[in-house]
Amino acid sequence: MKEGDIWSGTLDDDHTWQADVNRVGSYRGVLTVTRIADNEEILHEDVVLDYGAIFGPDIADVQMWTVMVIEAIDHYNAQQKAEGEST
C-alpha cells in the first residue's frame, strides 16, 4: 500500500491491476484503478468513507469499491475488444 491508502488490492485477468483508495478528507477518498504493466489509470473516482474509516475501511465500503473496480476493468476490456474488432 502507498502512503495515505486505506485500502489496496490487486486483480489479475489478462493484465494485473492495482486498486487503491486514498484518503483525501475525513469522510472522503479517491478510488483509482491502474494497469500495472504501463501505469494506465482507467478509474479515478471520489468515494465516501463510512464512519471516516477510523479503524480501517468499513466492509460495505470495500464491497462497493470491489464492484466498482470489477466493473471498470470489465468495461475497459470490452472497449479494447470492440476497438480491436473494428480495425
C-alpha positions in Angstrom: 0.0 0.0 0.0 1.1 3.5 -0.7 1.2 6.2 1.9 -2.3 7.6 2.6 -4.0 4.4 1.3 -6.8 3.0 3.4 -7.5 0.1 1.1 -5.5 -1.6 -1.7 -5.8 -4.7 -3.8 -4.7 -6.3 -7.0 -6.7 -8.2 -9.6 -5.4 -10.4 -12.4 -7.2 -11.1 -15.6 -5.3 -10.6 -18.9 -3.5 -7.8 -17.1 -2.6 -7.1 -13.5 -4.5 -4.2 -12.0 -3.8 -2.2 -8.8 -6.8 -0.7 -7.0 -6.3 1.9 -4.2 -8.5 4.1 -2.1 -6.5 7.1 -0.8 -7.9 9.4 1.9 -8.5 13.0 0.8 -10.7 14.1 3.7 -12.3 12.9 6.9 -15.0 11.1 5.1 -13.7 11.2 1.5 -11.4 9.1 -0.6 -10.4 8.6 -4.2 -10.6 5.2 -5.7 -8.1 4.5 -8.6 -7.6 1.5 -10.8 -4.3 1.3 -12.6 -3.0 -1.3 -15.1 0.4 -2.2 -13.6 2.2 -3.0 -16.9 2.1 0.5 -18.2 0.7 2.5 -15.3 -2.5 3.4 -17.3 -5.2 4.7 -14.9 -8.7 3.6 -16.0 -10.7 4.8 -13.0 -10.3 7.9 -10.7 -13.5 8.3 -8.7 -14.4 10.1 -5.4 -15.8 7.8 -2.8 -17.3 8.2 0.7 -15.7 6.6 3.7 -18.4 5.3 6.1 -17.6 6.3 9.7 -14.5 8.1 8.5 -12.6 4.7 8.2 -11.1 5.4 11.6 -10.1 1.8 12.2 -9.9 0.8 8.6 -12.4 0.7 5.8 -16.0 -0.5 6.5 -16.8 -3.9 4.9 -19.7 -2.3 3.0 -17.3 0.3 1.5 -14.9 -2.5 0.5 -17.7 -4.4 -1.2 -18.8 -1.3 -3.1 -15.2 -0.5 -4.2 -14.7 -4.1 -5.3 -17.8 -3.9 -7.5 -16.6 -0.6 -8.9 -13.2 -2.0 -9.7 -14.5 -5.1 -11.4 -17.0 -3.0 -13.5 -14.3 -0.6 -14.5 -12.0 -3.4 -15.7 -14.8 -5.2 -17.5 -15.8 -2.0 -19.2 -12.1 -1.4 -20.2 -11.7 -4.9 -21.6 -15.0 -4.7 -23.5 -13.9 -1.4 -25.0 -10.5 -2.7 -26.0 -12.1 -5.8 -27.6 -14.6 -3.6 -29.6 -11.8 -1.4 -30.8 -9.8 -4.4 -31.9 -12.7 -5.8 -33.8 -13.4 -2.6 -35.6 -9.9 -2.2 -37.1 
